[in-house]
Amino acid sequence: MKYAPLRLYKALKALLSTSYQCALKCLSYLFKPAPSPQSIAILRNDAIGDYLLFRNFLAQIKQSYPNYHLTFIANISYADLSYALDSKVVDEFIFLSPAKFMGNILYALKMLKILRSKEYAMLLNPIHSRDKCNILLSCLICAKQKFAPQGDSINLPLKLKIKNDSIYTRLFPSSKRVMFEFYRNEEFFSQFLAKKLHTKLYIDPTLLDYSLTESIKPPYIVLFIGASAEYRKWSIEHFAKVGIYVAKHYQYNIALCGGSEDKEAGLKLQTLLESALTHNEPKIHNFIGLSSLNQLGGIVYNGNLLVSNETSAAHLGSILDTAITIAVSNGNHLGRFIPYPKSLRDKPRPVLHHFIRDNPDLYEELSNTFAYKSELDINQITPQEVIDTIAKALL
């Protein structure tokens, strides 16, 4: 009986969530969309890394439908970067906060008015692992035709996914094997466009914001301490040991980066570094919570070395392909987001949990196990393992 309150809480939470979504669907009928015959909406409400491994396909859509008005409906977390990188091919941007949309009725109504302002000719929803926010948005956006990959149900109850699948004009087959996310996007868009694609993974460095790099004298290392979940964050003490090693052995300056939620941890890291380095040694620049995503791109591009959790910064470093990128990972999303296939990039150097490294013959099995979440302790990866990787990279 001790679990009864927890079960009741979960049941009430599920009921409230369902009621909220039903209310939004009913309220959507208050907004009558105007027909927009030559228009395509592309929905992408997932995370920054997902966006970075998708965005090059926007140009493929624009090239195939040059006379269509292209609207990108996406997560507000990467708005500044997408404006900078994608404005040449995207005609209109609609950015939203998935968390607010799913939990704040006034915010949701405001966004609903924008989302329901027109009826698109087509809606493309390329997300393979759709979640509740995505399926709600895909229902609320009005379009003559809707297309998506078959995808999986890892983020949804299977019954809910099957119900949502019925809204699509066509679902394109998805390979059952674990695929790196860039190739997963290629799989969908090549089927939708009915042609073989030769899309390159690329970011134009001239579109990045370098305003914060003016204060950093090269060479320098970027330490990115943020991640979307605590279990994906390497400890501050481990980052400090790596930073101290690089500063003392290579005389690299240090740029600390992360989100606003990492400020307290960033100050702790800065204190650890300053206590170990003298005033005559390399300088420490703390940009945690101060840089936009586009500015982070500029910092990473001009850097010589990046040590990061497996998150947005690691993808920026890998795609920009200038700094030596070392991603520390417990194997979360193994095969989907890490490691980068050699066919795409050969500069990234992932430092994976020893259980994965010690079992190379089980890689395919482990990829299936950890493709969506890994329970391995990221802090069992030692600073010395990262230091050894740096030493080999800088030989």
C-alpha positions as CSV (number, residue, x, y, z in Angstrom):
1,M,0.0,0.0,0.0
2,K,3.0,2.3,0.5
3,Y,3.1,2.9,-3.3
4,A,-0.6,3.9,-3.5
5,P,0.0,7.7,-3.2
6,L,2.6,7.5,-6.0
7,R,0.2,5.6,-8.2
8,L,-2.6,8.0,-7.5
9,Y,-0.2,11.0,-8.3
10,K,0.8,9.4,-11.6
11,A,-2.8,8.7,-12.5
12,L,-3.9,12.3,-11.7
13,K,-1.0,13.7,-13.6
14,A,-1.8,11.6,-16.7
15,L,-5.5,12.7,-16.4
16,L,-4.6,16.4,-16.2
17,S,-2.2,16.0,-19.1
18,T,-4.9,14.3,-21.3
19,S,-7.5,16.9,-20.3
20,Y,-5.1,19.8,-21.1
21,Q,-4.4,18.3,-24.6
22,C,-8.1,17.8,-25.2
23,A,-8.8,21.4,-24.2
24,L,-6.2,22.7,-26.7
25,K,-7.6,20.6,-29.5
26,C,-11.1,22.0,-28.8
27,L,-9.8,25.6,-28.5
28,S,-8.0,25.2,-31.8
29,Y,-11.3,25.4,-33.6
30,L,-11.6,29.0,-32.6
31,F,-8.9,29.8,-35.1
32,K,-9.8,29.4,-38.7
33,P,-6.7,28.9,-40.9
34,A,-6.4,30.7,-44.2
35,P,-5.5,28.5,-47.1
36,S,-1.9,28.8,-48.2
37,P,-1.6,26.5,-51.3
38,Q,2.1,26.8,-52.0
39,S,3.5,26.4,-48.5
40,I,5.4,23.8,-46.5
41,A,5.7,23.6,-42.7
42,I,8.6,21.6,-41.1
43,L,8.1,20.7,-37.5
44,R,11.2,20.2,-35.2
45,N,10.5,20.7,-31.5
46,D,13.3,18.5,-30.2
47,A,16.8,19.4,-28.8
48,I,19.7,21.4,-30.2
49,G,21.8,18.3,-31.2
50,D,18.8,17.0,-33.1
51,Y,18.5,20.3,-35.0
52,L,22.2,20.4,-35.9
53,L,22.0,17.0,-37.4
54,F,18.9,17.9,-39.4
55,R,19.3,21.5,-40.6
56,N,21.2,20.8,-43.8
57,F,18.1,19.1,-45.2
58,L,16.2,22.4,-45.1
59,A,18.1,23.4,-48.2
60,Q,17.1,20.1,-50.0
61,I,13.5,20.9,-49.4
62,K,13.8,24.5,-50.7
63,Q,15.8,23.3,-53.7
64,S,13.0,20.8,-54.6
65,Y,10.2,23.2,-53.9
66,P,11.7,26.6,-54.9
67,N,8.3,28.4,-55.3
68,Y,6.9,27.2,-51.9
69,H,6.9,29.3,-48.8
70,L,8.9,27.4,-46.2
71,T,8.0,27.7,-42.5
72,F,10.2,26.2,-39.8
73,I,8.3,25.4,-36.6
74,A,11.0,24.7,-34.0
75,N,12.3,24.7,-30.4
76,I,13.1,28.2,-29.2
77,S,16.3,26.9,-27.5
78,Y,18.2,27.3,-30.8
79,A,16.3,30.3,-32.3
80,D,19.3,32.6,-32.5
81,L,21.5,30.0,-34.3
82,S,18.7,29.0,-36.7
83,Y,18.0,32.6,-37.7
84,A,21.7,33.1,-38.5
85,L,22.2,29.8,-40.3
86,D,18.9,29.1,-42.0
87,S,17.5,32.4,-43.2
88,K,18.6,31.9,-46.7
89,V,16.3,28.9,-47.2
90,V,13.6,29.4,-44.5
91,D,11.0,32.1,-45.3
92,E,9.3,32.1,-41.9
93,F,10.3,31.0,-38.4
94,I,7.9,30.0,-35.6
95,F,9.8,29.2,-32.4
96,L,8.1,27.9,-29.3
97,S,9.0,26.4,-25.9
98,P,7.8,22.8,-25.7
99,A,7.7,22.9,-21.9
100,K,5.5,26.1,-21.8
101,F,3.3,24.8,-24.6
102,M,2.6,21.7,-22.6
103,G,2.1,23.4,-19.3
104,N,0.9,27.0,-19.7
105,I,-2.5,27.4,-21.2
106,L,-2.1,31.2,-21.9
107,Y,1.2,30.6,-23.7
108,A,-0.3,27.7,-25.6
109,L,-3.2,29.8,-26.8
110,K,-0.8,32.5,-27.9
111,M,1.1,30.0,-29.9
112,L,-2.0,28.3,-31.2
113,K,-3.2,31.5,-32.7
114,I,0.1,31.7,-34.7
115,L,0.2,28.0,-35.6
116,R,-3.4,28.0,-36.8
117,S,-3.0,31.2,-38.9
118,K,-2.7,29.3,-42.2
119,E,-3.5,25.9,-43.7
120,Y,-0.2,24.6,-45.3
121,A,-0.1,22.5,-48.4
122,M,2.2,20.1,-46.6
123,L,3.5,19.4,-43.0
124,L,6.8,17.5,-42.7
125,N,7.4,16.0,-39.3
126,P,10.9,14.3,-39.6
127,I,11.3,13.4,-36.0
128,H,12.0,9.7,-35.5
129,S,11.3,9.5,-31.8
130,R,8.2,11.7,-31.4
131,D,7.0,12.8,-28.0
132,K,3.7,14.0,-26.6
133,C,4.4,17.6,-27.5
134,N,5.3,16.7,-31.0
135,I,2.2,14.6,-31.6
136,L,0.0,17.4,-30.2
137,L,1.6,20.0,-32.4
138,S,1.3,17.7,-35.5
139,C,-2.5,17.5,-34.8
140,L,-3.0,21.2,-34.2
141,I,-1.1,22.4,-37.3
142,C,-3.4,22.5,-40.2
143,A,-2.1,21.0,-43.5
144,K,-3.7,19.4,-46.6
145,Q,-1.1,16.6,-46.4
146,K,1.1,15.4,-43.6
147,F,4.3,13.3,-43.8
148,A,6.5,11.6,-41.3
149,P,8.8,8.6,-40.9
150,Q,7.4,5.5,-39.3
151,G,9.7,6.2,-36.3
152,D,9.5,4.4,-33.0
153,S,7.5,4.7,-29.8
154,I,10.3,5.1,-27.3
155,N,8.9,8.4,-26.0
156,L,5.2,7.4,-26.2
157,P,2.8,4.7,-25.3
158,L,2.4,2.5,-28.4
159,K,-1.4,3.0,-28.5
160,L,-0.9,6.8,-28.5
161,K,1.6,6.6,-31.3
162,I,-0.6,4.4,-33.4
163,K,-3.5,6.8,-33.0
164,N,-1.3,9.8,-34.0
165,D,0.0,7.9,-37.0
166,S,-3.5,8.0,-38.5
167,I,-3.2,11.8,-39.1
168,Y,-0.5,11.3,-41.8
169,T,-1.1,11.2,-45.5
170,R,2.0,8.9,-45.6
171,L,4.4,7.3,-43.2
172,F,7.8,6.5,-44.7
173,P,9.5,3.2,-43.6
174,S,12.2,3.5,-41.0
175,S,15.1,1.1,-40.7
176,K,14.9,-1.0,-37.5
177,R,18.6,-0.8,-36.9
178,V,20.2,2.0,-34.8
179,M,21.3,4.8,-37.2
180,F,23.3,7.9,-36.6
181,E,20.8,10.8,-36.5
182,F,22.1,12.6,-39.6
183,Y,21.6,9.4,-41.6
184,R,18.2,8.9,-40.0
185,N,17.2,12.3,-41.4
186,E,18.6,11.4,-44.7
187,E,16.6,8.3,-44.8
188,F,13.3,10.2,-44.4
189,F,14.1,13.1,-46.7
190,S,15.4,10.9,-49.5
191,Q,12.1,8.9,-49.4
192,F,10.0,12.0,-49.3
193,L,11.8,13.6,-52.2
194,A,12.1,10.2,-54.0
195,K,15.8,10.6,-54.9
196,K,19.2,9.8,-53.5
197,L,20.6,12.7,-51.5
198,H,24.2,13.8,-51.2
199,T,23.6,16.3,-48.3
200,K,26.8,17.4,-46.5
201,L,26.9,18.0,-42.8
202,Y,28.1,21.6,-42.7
203,I,27.9,24.9,-40.8
204,D,29.0,28.1,-42.6
205,P,31.5,29.6,-40.1
206,T,31.0,33.1,-41.6
207,L,27.5,33.2,-40.1
208,L,28.6,32.7,-36.5
209,D,28.9,35.4,-33.9
210,Y,32.6,36.0,-32.8
211,S,32.0,38.9,-30.5
212,L,33.0,37.0,-27.4
213,T,36.2,35.6,-28.9
214,E,37.8,39.0,-29.1
215,S,38.8,38.8,-25.5
216,I,40.4,35.3,-25.7
217,K,43.9,35.0,-26.9
218,P,44.6,31.7,-28.7
219,P,45.4,29.0,-28.3
220,Y,42.6,28.0,-25.9
221,I,40.6,25.1,-24.7
222,V,36.8,25.3,-24.3
223,L,35.3,23.4,-21.3
224,F,31.6,23.0,-21.8
225,I,30.0,21.7,-18.6
226,G,26.3,21.7,-19.4
227,A,23.9,18.9,-20.5
228,S,20.2,18.3,-20.5
229,A,20.2,15.9,-17.6
230,E,22.4,15.5,-14.5
231,Y,23.4,11.9,-15.4
232,R,24.9,13.2,-18.6
233,K,27.1,15.7,-16.8
234,W,30.8,14.9,-16.0
235,S,31.8,16.2,-12.6
236,I,33.2,19.7,-12.1
237,E,36.2,18.3,-10.3
238,H,37.0,16.2,-13.4
239,F,36.7,19.2,-15.7
240,A,39.0,21.1,-13.4
241,K,41.8,18.5,-13.5
242,V,41.7,18.4,-17.3
243,G,41.7,22.3,-17.5
244,I,44.7,22.5,-15.2
245,Y,46.6,19.9,-17.2
246,V,46.0,21.6,-20.5
247,A,46.9,25.1,-19.1
248,K,50.1,23.9,-17.4
249,H,51.4,21.5,-20.2
250,Y,50.3,23.4,-23.3
251,Q,49.8,27.0,-22.0
252,Y,46.3,27.1,-23.4
253,N,43.9,29.8,-22.1
254,I,40.6,28.5,-20.9
255,A,37.0,29.4,-22.0
256,L,34.3,28.1,-19.7
257,C,30.9,27.6,-21.4
258,G,27.5,26.3,-20.4
259,G,23.9,27.4,-19.9
260,S,22.5,29.8,-17.3
261,E,21.5,26.8,-15.1
262,D,25.3,26.0,-14.9
263,K,26.4,29.3,-13.4
264,E,26.9,28.0,-9.9
265,A,28.8,25.0,-11.1
266,G,30.8,27.3,-13.4
267,L,31.9,29.5,-10.5
268,K,33.0,26.4,-8.6
269,L,35.1,25.3,-11.7
270,Q,36.5,28.8,-12.0
271,T,37.6,28.8,-8.4
272,L,39.2,25.3,-8.7
273,L,41.2,26.5,-11.8
274,E,42.3,29.8,-10.3
275,S,43.5,28.1,-7.1
276,A,45.7,25.8,-9.1
277,L,47.1,28.3,-11.7
278,T,49.3,31.3,-11.0
279,H,48.7,34.8,-12.4
280,N,51.4,34.3,-14.9
281,E,49.8,31.2,-16.3
282,P,47.0,31.0,-18.9
283,K,43.8,33.2,-18.4
284,I,40.4,31.9,-17.6
285,H,37.3,33.3,-19.3
286,N,33.9,32.4,-17.8
287,F,31.1,32.7,-20.4
288,I,28.7,30.3,-18.6
289,G,25.2,31.7,-19.0
290,L,26.5,34.7,-20.9
291,S,26.8,33.4,-24.5
292,S,24.1,32.8,-27.0
293,L,24.2,29.5,-29.0
294,N,25.5,31.4,-32.0
295,Q,28.2,33.0,-29.9
296,L,29.1,29.5,-28.5
297,G,29.6,28.5,-32.1
298,G,32.1,31.3,-32.6
299,I,34.0,30.4,-29.4
300,V,34.2,26.7,-30.4
301,Y,35.2,27.5,-34.0
302,N,38.1,29.7,-33.0
303,G,39.2,27.3,-30.3
304,N,41.9,24.7,-30.5
305,L,40.4,22.1,-28.2
306,L,36.9,21.3,-26.8
307,V,36.1,19.1,-23.9
308,S,32.4,18.7,-23.5
309,N,29.6,16.4,-22.3
310,E,27.9,14.8,-25.2
311,T,25.6,17.7,-25.9
312,S,25.1,20.7,-28.2
313,A,28.7,22.0,-27.9
314,A,30.1,18.6,-28.8
315,H,27.9,18.6,-32.0
316,L,29.0,22.2,-32.8
317,G,32.6,21.2,-32.4
318,S,32.3,18.1,-34.5
319,I,30.4,19.7,-37.3
320,L,32.6,22.9,-37.4
321,D,35.6,20.5,-37.6
322,T,38.2,23.0,-36.5
323,A,38.8,22.4,-32.8
324,I,39.8,18.9,-31.6
325,T,36.5,17.8,-30.0
326,I,36.5,15.4,-27.1
327,A,33.0,14.3,-25.9
328,V,32.7,12.6,-22.6
329,S,29.9,10.2,-22.7
330,N,28.3,7.4,-20.6
331,G,27.0,5.9,-23.8
332,N,23.7,7.7,-23.8
333,H,22.3,7.6,-27.3
334,L,25.1,5.4,-28.4
335,G,25.0,5.0,-32.2
336,R,22.4,7.7,-32.6
337,F,24.5,10.8,-31.6
338,I,27.9,9.4,-30.6
339,P,30.4,8.4,-31.9
340,Y,30.4,10.3,-35.2
341,P,30.8,7.9,-38.2
342,K,34.1,8.3,-39.9
343,S,32.2,9.0,-43.2
344,L,31.0,12.3,-41.6
345,R,33.9,13.4,-39.4
346,D,37.2,11.9,-38.3
347,K,38.3,14.7,-35.8
348,P,35.9,14.0,-32.9
349,R,37.4,11.8,-30.2
350,P,34.7,10.4,-27.9
351,V,35.8,9.2,-24.5
352,L,33.2,6.5,-23.6
353,H,32.5,4.6,-20.4
354,H,35.0,1.8,-20.0
355,F,32.3,-0.8,-20.1
356,I,31.6,0.2,-23.8
357,R,35.3,0.4,-24.7
358,D,36.1,-3.0,-23.0
359,N,33.4,-4.8,-25.0
360,P,33.9,-3.9,-28.7
361,D,32.4,-7.2,-29.8
362,L,29.2,-6.2,-28.1
363,Y,29.0,-2.8,-29.8
364,E,25.8,-3.6,-31.8
365,E,24.1,-5.0,-28.8
366,L,25.1,-2.1,-26.6
367,S,24.0,0.4,-29.3
368,N,20.5,-1.1,-29.1
369,T,20.6,-1.0,-25.3
370,F,21.9,2.5,-25.0
371,A,20.4,4.1,-28.1
372,Y,17.9,6.0,-26.0
373,K,19.3,6.0,-22.5
374,S,22.4,4.7,-20.6
375,E,22.5,4.1,-16.9
376,L,26.3,3.9,-16.8
377,D,27.9,6.3,-14.4
378,I,29.6,9.1,-16.4
379,N,31.9,9.9,-13.5
380,Q,33.5,6.5,-13.7
381,I,35.3,8.1,-16.7
382,T,38.5,9.4,-15.2
383,P,40.2,12.7,-16.0
384,Q,43.3,10.7,-16.9
385,E,41.4,9.0,-19.7
386,V,40.5,12.4,-21.2
387,I,44.1,13.7,-20.6
388,D,45.5,10.7,-22.4
389,T,43.2,11.4,-25.3
390,I,44.3,15.0,-25.4
391,A,48.0,14.1,-25.3
392,K,47.5,11.7,-28.3
393,A,45.5,14.3,-30.2
394,L,48.1,17.0,-29.7
395,L,51.2,14.9,-30.6
